Amino acid sequence: MKRGLDVTLLLFLLHTLGGEASTERRFKALKFGQTENDYVLFQSDMGPFRTGFTVCSWIRKIYTTNNPTWFSYATSEQAFEIQIGDDGSQTFIFGDNSNLRSLYTVSPGTWFHNCMSWDTDTQRRDVYLDGVLIDSKATPAGRTVGQGGSILLGNEQWGGPGAGMDSYDIFGGEMYQLNVFSRKLSDSEIKRMSRNKCSCEEETFGEERIIKWEDILLKTRTGTVTEIDSGCSAILCIRLSTEFQEVEGKLNETLTELEEVKKQKEVLTTDLGNKELQLNGTLLELEQAEEEVESLRATLENTEEELNSTRVEIVKFEEKQQSCVEETERISLQLNSTEEEKQEKIEELEMKKEELNNITTTLNQTKVELDQVKDLLEKAANSTVECALNSTVTSYWDLLYSEDFFGGVITAEKIGVLRKSMEKLEFFEGVRVTDGMIRFFKLFHDGDDHCPN
């Protein structure tokens, strides 16, 4: 595109420096009268537009009618093959109209850029206002632009090619740089043309610009259709083109920077996505950790309750243990006391045993003595007893009952006294004189109990 623009600038300079009047004429605009007889009608080879086209023009709306039409292409088969109005009410393609009046928001008296494009590849009709796509509509498959028709600027041809112009479709406004291109231009290309009315951007498309504004200015006009100053010139076009080149260069640089920024953005977006994933993972881990903390808190609370319960049980156990200790001490004291008592009992038993042994010994001695006494008594029974007692003692048994003998111990002296009265009495030496002993001894001396006179 830049090379085409440089060629155009060179032509501008040559024409300007050469002083050719035709160069300045192409910067004229056309102003249409406000009757149905004010128009420009011509024929053109429509072959280049069979499978695709773009119609663009700068329009200044002045006159208000029912359906103000600034471009009409009619064939013998279809009077409304292509038709464009300045208020959006007339937007025909292949006889199919779309009323886009609500989308045409330009105030009267203001210049605006208006385009319609179509091709068989997309099978869509697009309408642009000041470089912005405002409507897109599907068209029948296999349909192509009809041939052999006529182009009318300033009205419609509802009666067929060159016929049917009426007061309902009077354009009545101003027109500048109407061009028809042999393909469907892109959004960006249309956007560039709409930047400034005096930019001459249309001329950068070279041979694709089939119907040219400078050729239209040479067509036959009907009624009141006059050339007026558009406010543009070759110098202005060159300056604007240069400025646009500079702007475009800066724009390209900006676009390059934007691409870099876009790449960086993509990297940052990817990084951000990764960070977000990491953050989500961290948040998930945090949530899990919080859940675990809550679970641990609940477990801790339960453990604390169990611990408190255990403390109570420990206190009870300690109290019970203390009670057991006290009971043990009491039992120990009892055991110690019992042991002492037991020891005392044992000692007492030992003493009693000793006493018993003594008694047994005594009894045994007594038995021996008794046995000896028995023997003595038996011997005494067979012998004669002399009573050595005085005359008041009638029996030697009475002698034993006397104060000198009874209750005392038989001694050698007493035996000497009694020897005269009792035979064998020496065997009783050391034996206590008792009633039982006297009776026992008397038993063996029965019949011989009286002392001899």
C-alpha positions as CSV (number, residue, x, y, z in Angstrom):
1,M,0.0,0.0,0.0
2,K,2.8,2.4,0.8
3,R,4.3,2.1,-2.8
4,G,0.9,3.0,-4.3
5,L,0.6,6.0,-2.0
6,D,4.1,7.1,-3.1
7,V,3.1,6.9,-6.8
8,T,0.0,9.0,-6.0
9,L,2.0,11.6,-4.3
10,L,4.4,11.8,-7.3
11,L,1.5,12.2,-9.6
12,F,0.1,15.0,-7.4
13,L,3.4,16.8,-7.5
14,L,3.7,16.5,-11.3
15,H,0.1,17.7,-11.9
16,T,0.5,20.5,-9.4
17,L,3.8,21.7,-10.7
18,G,2.6,21.3,-14.4
19,G,-0.4,23.5,-13.7
20,E,-3.0,21.1,-15.2
21,A,-6.5,22.3,-14.3
22,S,-7.9,18.7,-14.4
23,T,-5.9,17.9,-11.3
24,E,-7.7,20.5,-9.2
25,R,-11.1,19.6,-10.7
26,R,-11.1,16.2,-9.2
27,F,-11.2,17.8,-5.8
28,K,-14.6,19.2,-6.6
29,A,-17.8,17.9,-5.0
30,L,-21.3,17.6,-6.6
31,K,-24.3,19.3,-5.2
32,F,-27.7,17.9,-6.3
33,G,-30.9,19.9,-6.8
34,Q,-34.0,18.9,-5.0
35,T,-36.2,17.7,-7.8
36,E,-36.6,14.2,-9.4
37,N,-34.8,15.6,-12.5
38,D,-31.6,16.3,-10.7
39,Y,-29.3,13.3,-11.2
40,V,-26.3,11.7,-13.0
41,L,-27.1,8.7,-15.1
42,F,-24.5,6.5,-16.9
43,Q,-23.6,3.0,-17.8
44,S,-20.4,1.1,-16.9
45,D,-19.0,-2.3,-17.5
46,M,-20.2,-4.2,-14.4
47,G,-18.2,-7.4,-15.2
48,P,-15.4,-6.6,-12.6
49,F,-18.2,-6.4,-9.9
50,R,-19.9,-9.7,-10.7
51,T,-18.5,-11.6,-7.7
52,G,-17.7,-8.7,-5.4
53,F,-17.7,-4.9,-5.0
54,T,-17.4,-2.0,-2.6
55,V,-19.3,1.3,-3.1
56,C,-18.0,4.2,-1.0
57,S,-18.7,8.0,-1.0
58,W,-18.5,11.1,1.2
59,I,-22.1,12.3,1.7
60,R,-23.5,15.5,3.1
61,K,-27.2,15.2,3.9
62,I,-29.2,18.4,3.2
63,Y,-32.6,17.6,1.8
64,T,-35.1,15.5,3.6
65,T,-37.5,13.2,1.6
66,N,-39.1,9.9,2.2
67,N,-36.3,7.7,0.8
68,P,-33.3,9.9,-0.1
69,T,-31.2,7.8,-2.5
70,W,-27.6,8.7,-3.5
71,F,-26.7,5.5,-5.4
72,S,-28.8,3.1,-7.6
73,Y,-27.9,0.3,-9.9
74,A,-30.8,-1.3,-11.8
75,T,-30.9,-4.1,-14.4
76,S,-33.7,-5.2,-16.6
77,E,-34.2,-8.2,-14.3
78,Q,-34.0,-6.3,-11.0
79,A,-34.6,-2.5,-10.5
80,F,-33.2,-2.7,-7.0
81,E,-30.0,-4.7,-7.7
82,I,-28.0,-2.2,-5.6
83,Q,-29.4,0.9,-3.8
84,I,-28.1,3.1,-1.0
85,G,-29.8,6.0,0.8
86,D,-28.3,8.7,3.0
87,D,-30.7,7.9,5.9
88,G,-30.5,4.1,5.9
89,S,-34.0,3.6,4.7
90,Q,-33.0,2.4,1.2
91,T,-30.3,-0.4,1.6
92,F,-31.1,-2.8,-1.3
93,I,-29.0,-5.8,-2.5
94,F,-30.5,-8.1,-5.1
95,G,-34.0,-6.6,-4.5
96,D,-33.8,-7.2,-0.7
97,N,-34.1,-4.1,1.4
98,S,-33.0,-3.4,5.0
99,N,-34.2,-0.4,6.8
100,L,-31.2,0.8,8.8
101,R,-32.6,4.3,9.6
102,S,-32.2,3.8,13.3
103,L,-28.4,3.2,12.8
104,Y,-27.8,6.4,10.7
105,T,-27.3,8.9,13.6
106,V,-25.5,11.6,11.5
107,S,-27.0,15.1,11.8
108,P,-28.1,16.9,8.6
109,G,-25.4,19.2,7.1
110,T,-22.5,17.0,8.4
111,W,-20.2,15.1,6.0
112,F,-20.0,11.4,6.7
113,H,-18.4,8.4,4.9
114,N,-20.9,5.7,3.7
115,C,-20.0,2.3,2.2
116,M,-21.7,-0.9,1.1
117,S,-19.7,-4.1,0.3
118,W,-20.5,-7.7,-0.8
119,D,-18.8,-10.8,-2.3
120,T,-19.7,-14.4,-3.2
121,D,-17.1,-15.8,-0.7
122,T,-18.7,-14.4,2.4
123,Q,-22.2,-14.2,0.8
124,R,-22.9,-11.2,3.1
125,R,-23.8,-7.6,2.5
126,D,-22.1,-5.2,4.9
127,V,-22.9,-1.5,5.5
128,Y,-20.4,1.0,7.1
129,L,-20.9,4.4,8.6
130,D,-17.7,6.5,9.1
131,G,-15.6,3.4,8.9
132,V,-17.6,1.4,11.4
133,L,-19.6,-1.7,10.4
134,I,-23.2,-1.1,11.4
135,D,-25.0,-4.0,9.7
136,S,-24.2,-7.3,8.0
137,K,-26.7,-9.5,6.2
138,A,-26.6,-12.9,4.4
139,T,-27.4,-13.0,0.7
140,P,-28.6,-15.9,-1.4
141,A,-26.0,-18.5,-2.3
142,G,-24.9,-18.5,-5.9
143,R,-26.2,-15.0,-6.6
144,T,-23.9,-12.6,-8.6
145,V,-24.3,-9.0,-9.7
146,G,-26.5,-8.6,-12.7
147,Q,-25.0,-7.2,-15.9
148,G,-26.1,-4.6,-18.5
149,G,-27.7,-2.2,-16.1
150,S,-27.3,1.5,-15.5
151,I,-26.0,3.6,-12.5
152,L,-28.0,6.6,-11.2
153,L,-26.7,9.1,-8.7
154,G,-29.3,11.2,-6.9
155,N,-32.5,9.1,-7.2
156,E,-33.8,5.5,-7.6
157,Q,-34.8,3.6,-10.8
158,W,-37.9,1.7,-9.7
159,G,-39.0,1.5,-13.3
160,G,-35.8,-0.3,-14.5
161,P,-32.6,1.1,-15.9
162,G,-32.9,4.9,-16.3
163,A,-36.6,5.0,-15.5
164,G,-38.9,5.6,-12.5
165,M,-37.1,8.5,-10.8
166,D,-39.6,10.3,-8.5
167,S,-39.9,12.9,-5.8
168,Y,-40.0,10.3,-3.0
169,D,-36.4,9.4,-3.5
170,I,-34.7,12.7,-4.2
171,F,-31.2,12.9,-2.8
172,G,-30.8,16.7,-2.8
173,G,-27.5,16.7,-0.9
174,E,-23.8,16.9,-1.7
175,M,-21.4,14.1,-2.8
176,Y,-17.6,13.7,-2.9
177,Q,-15.2,11.0,-3.9
178,L,-17.7,8.3,-4.9
179,N,-15.7,5.3,-6.0
180,V,-16.6,1.6,-6.8
181,F,-14.0,-1.1,-6.1
182,S,-13.9,-4.5,-7.7
183,R,-13.7,-6.5,-4.5
184,K,-15.0,-6.5,-1.0
185,L,-12.7,-4.2,1.0
186,S,-11.6,-5.1,4.5
187,D,-12.8,-3.3,7.6
188,S,-9.3,-1.7,8.1
189,E,-9.2,-0.5,4.5
190,I,-12.6,1.2,4.8
191,K,-11.5,2.6,8.1
192,R,-8.5,4.3,6.5
193,M,-10.7,5.9,3.8
194,S,-13.0,7.3,6.4
195,R,-10.3,9.1,8.4
196,N,-10.4,12.4,6.4
197,K,-12.4,13.6,3.4
198,C,-9.3,15.1,1.9
199,S,-6.8,12.2,2.4
200,C,-7.0,10.8,-1.2
201,E,-6.8,7.3,0.4
202,E,-9.1,6.0,-2.4
203,E,-6.4,6.4,-5.0
204,T,-4.1,4.0,-3.2
205,F,-6.1,1.0,-4.4
206,G,-4.8,1.3,-8.0
207,E,-6.6,-0.8,-10.6
208,E,-9.1,-2.1,-8.0
209,R,-10.8,1.3,-8.2
210,I,-12.8,0.7,-11.3
211,I,-15.4,3.6,-11.2
212,K,-13.4,6.7,-10.2
213,W,-14.6,10.0,-8.9
214,E,-12.6,12.0,-11.4
215,D,-14.4,10.1,-14.2
216,I,-17.8,10.7,-12.6
217,L,-17.2,14.4,-12.7
218,L,-17.0,14.1,-16.5
219,K,-20.4,12.3,-16.8
220,T,-23.5,14.0,-18.3
221,R,-25.6,15.6,-15.6
222,T,-29.4,16.1,-15.7
223,G,-31.1,19.1,-14.0
224,T,-29.3,21.0,-11.3
225,V,-26.2,19.1,-10.5
226,T,-23.3,21.5,-10.0
227,E,-19.6,21.3,-9.0
228,I,-18.7,22.9,-5.7
229,D,-15.6,23.4,-3.6
230,S,-15.1,20.3,-1.5
231,G,-12.5,22.0,0.7
232,C,-9.8,19.7,-0.5
233,S,-6.8,20.3,-2.8
234,A,-3.8,18.6,-4.1
235,I,-1.5,20.3,-1.6
236,L,-3.9,19.4,1.2
237,C,-4.1,15.9,-0.1
238,I,-0.3,15.6,-0.2
239,R,0.0,17.1,3.2
240,L,-2.7,14.8,4.6
241,S,-1.2,11.8,2.8
242,T,2.2,12.6,4.3
243,E,0.7,13.1,7.7
244,F,-1.2,9.9,7.3
245,Q,2.0,8.2,6.2
246,E,3.7,9.5,9.3
247,V,0.7,8.6,11.4
248,E,0.6,5.2,9.7
249,G,4.3,4.7,10.4
250,K,3.7,5.6,14.0
251,L,0.6,3.5,14.0
252,N,2.6,0.6,12.6
253,E,5.2,1.1,15.2
254,T,2.4,1.3,17.8
255,L,0.9,-1.8,16.4
256,T,4.3,-3.5,16.6
257,E,4.6,-2.3,20.2
258,L,1.1,-3.5,20.7
259,E,1.9,-6.9,19.3
260,E,4.9,-7.0,21.7
261,V,2.6,-5.8,24.5
262,K,0.1,-8.4,23.4
263,K,2.7,-11.1,23.6
264,Q,3.9,-9.8,26.9
265,K,0.2,-9.7,28.0
266,E,-0.2,-13.3,26.8
267,V,2.9,-14.3,28.8
268,L,1.7,-12.3,31.8
269,T,-1.8,-13.7,31.3
270,T,-0.3,-17.2,31.2
271,D,1.8,-16.4,34.3
272,L,-1.2,-14.8,35.9
273,G,-3.2,-18.0,35.0
274,N,-0.4,-20.1,36.5
275,K,-0.2,-17.8,39.6
276,E,-4.0,-18.0,39.8
277,L,-3.9,-21.7,39.6
278,Q,-1.2,-21.7,42.3
279,L,-3.2,-19.2,44.3
280,N,-6.3,-21.4,43.9
281,G,-4.2,-24.4,44.9
282,T,-2.8,-22.4,47.9
283,L,-6.3,-21.2,48.8
284,L,-7.5,-24.8,48.5
285,E,-4.6,-25.9,50.7
286,L,-5.5,-23.1,53.1
287,E,-9.1,-24.1,53.2
288,Q,-8.0,-27.7,53.9
289,A,-5.6,-26.4,56.5
290,E,-8.4,-24.4,58.1
291,E,-10.6,-27.5,58.0
292,E,-7.8,-29.5,59.6
293,V,-7.3,-26.7,62.2
294,E,-11.0,-26.7,62.9
295,S,-10.8,-30.5,63.2
296,L,-7.8,-30.2,65.5
297,R,-9.5,-27.5,67.5
298,A,-12.6,-29.7,67.9
299,T,-10.2,-32.6,68.8
300,L,-8.4,-30.4,71.2
301,E,-11.7,-29.3,72.8
302,N,-12.7,-32.9,73.1
303,T,-9.3,-33.8,74.5
304,E,-9.5,-30.9,76.9
305,E,-12.9,-32.1,78.1
306,E,-11.5,-35.6,78.4
307,L,-8.5,-34.1,80.2
308,N,-10.7,-32.2,82.6
309,S,-12.7,-35.4,83.2
310,T,-9.4,-37.2,83.7
311,R,-8.3,-34.5,86.2
312,V,-11.6,-35.1,88.1
313,E,-11.0,-38.8,88.0
314,I,-7.3,-38.2,89.1
315,V,-8.5,-36.1,92.0
316,K,-11.0,-38.8,93.0
317,F,-8.3,-41.4,92.5
318,E,-5.9,-39.3,94.7
319,E,-8.6,-39.0,97.3
320,K,-9.2,-42.7,97.1
321,Q,-5.5,-43.4,97.1
322,Q,-5.2,-41.1,100.2
323,S,-8.0,-43.0,101.8
324,C,-6.3,-46.3,100.9
325,V,-3.1,-44.9,102.4
326,E,-4.9,-44.0,105.5
327,E,-6.6,-47.3,105.6
328,T,-3.3,-49.0,105.0
329,E,-1.7,-47.0,107.8
330,R,-4.7,-47.9,110.0
331,I,-4.4,-51.6,109.0
332,S,-0.6,-51.4,109.5
333,L,-1.2,-49.9,112.9
334,Q,-3.7,-52.7,113.6
335,L,-1.3,-55.2,112.3
336,N,1.5,-53.8,114.4
337,S,-0.9,-53.7,117.4
338,T,-2.0,-57.3,116.6
339,E,1.6,-58.3,116.3
340,E,2.4,-56.8,119.7
341,E,-0.7,-58.5,121.1
342,K,0.3,-61.7,119.4
343,Q,3.8,-61.3,120.8
344,E,2.3,-60.7,124.2
345,K,0.0,-63.7,123.8
346,I,3.0,-65.7,122.8
347,E,4.9,-64.5,125.8
348,E,1.8,-65.1,127.9
349,L,1.5,-68.6,126.5
350,E,5.1,-69.2,127.0
351,M,4.7,-68.1,130.6
352,K,1.7,-70.3,131.0
353,K,3.5,-73.1,129.3
354,E,6.3,-72.6,131.7
355,E,3.9,-72.5,134.6
356,L,2.2,-75.6,133.2
357,N,5.6,-77.2,132.9
358,N,6.3,-76.2,136.5
359,I,2.9,-77.5,137.5
360,T,3.5,-80.7,135.6
361,T,6.9,-81.0,137.2
362,T,5.3,-80.3,140.6
363,L,2.5,-82.8,139.9
364,N,5.1,-85.3,138.8
365,Q,7.0,-84.7,142.0
366,T,3.8,-84.9,143.9
367,K,2.9,-88.1,142.2
368,V,6.4,-89.4,143.0
369,E,6.0,-88.3,146.6
370,L,2.5,-89.7,146.7
371,D,3.8,-93.0,145.4
372,Q,6.5,-92.8,148.1
373,V,3.9,-92.0,150.7
374,K,1.8,-94.8,149.5
375,D,4.6,-97.2,149.8
376,L,5.4,-95.8,153.2
377,L,1.8,-96.1,154.2
378,E,1.7,-99.6,153.1
379,K,4.8,-100.3,155.1
380,A,3.4,-98.4,158.1
381,A,0.3,-100.5,158.0
382,N,2.3,-103.6,158.6
383,S,4.3,-102.0,161.5
384,T,3.6,-100.9,165.0
385,V,3.3,-97.2,165.6
386,E,4.5,-95.7,168.9
387,C,2.8,-92.7,170.0
388,A,5.2,-90.2,171.4
389,L,2.5,-87.8,172.1
390,N,1.4,-86.6,175.6
391,S,-1.5,-88.0,177.4
392,T,-3.9,-85.6,175.9
393,V,-3.3,-87.0,172.5
394,T,-5.3,-90.1,172.1
395,S,-4.4,-90.7,168.5
396,Y,-1.2,-89.9,166.5
397,W,-3.5,-88.5,163.8
398,D,-4.5,-85.9,166.3
399,L,-0.9,-85.1,166.6
400,L,-0.6,-84.3,163.0
401,Y,-3.7,-82.0,163.3
402,S,-2.0,-80.1,166.1
403,E,-0.6,-76.7,165.7
404,D,3.0,-78.0,165.7
405,F,2.4,-80.1,162.7
406,F,-0.7,-79.2,160.7
407,G,0.0,-76.8,157.9
408,G,3.8,-77.0,158.4
409,V,6.5,-79.0,156.7
410,I,7.7,-82.2,158.1
411,T,11.2,-81.7,159.2
412,A,13.8,-84.0,160.6
413,E,13.1,-82.7,164.1
414,K,9.4,-83.4,163.7
415,I,10.1,-86.8,162.3
416,G,12.1,-87.5,165.5
417,V,9.1,-86.6,167.5
418,L,6.8,-88.7,165.4
419,R,9.2,-91.6,164.9
420,K,8.1,-93.0,168.2
421,S,4.5,-92.9,167.1
422,M,4.7,-93.5,163.3
423,E,6.8,-96.0,161.7
424,K,8.6,-95.1,158.5
425,L,7.6,-91.4,158.8
426,E,11.1,-90.4,157.7
427,F,10.0,-91.0,154.2
428,F,7.7,-88.0,154.4
429,E,10.5,-85.6,155.1
430,G,10.0,-82.4,153.1
431,V,6.2,-83.1,152.5
432,R,3.7,-80.5,153.7
433,V,1.3,-81.8,156.3
434,T,-2.2,-81.4,154.8
435,D,-5.6,-82.8,155.5
436,G,-5.5,-85.0,152.5
437,M,-2.0,-86.2,153.4
438,I,-3.2,-87.1,156.9
439,R,-6.3,-88.9,155.6
440,F,-4.2,-90.7,153.0
441,F,-1.6,-91.7,155.6
442,K,-4.4,-92.7,158.0
443,L,-5.9,-95.0,155.4
444,F,-2.9,-97.2,155.6
445,H,-3.0,-97.2,159.5
446,D,-6.7,-97.8,159.8
447,G,-7.4,-99.8,163.0
448,D,-4.1,-98.7,164.4
449,D,-4.8,-95.0,165.0
450,H,-4.5,-94.9,168.7
451,C,-1.2,-94.4,170.5
452,P,-0.4,-97.1,173.0
453,N,-0.9,-96.3,176.6
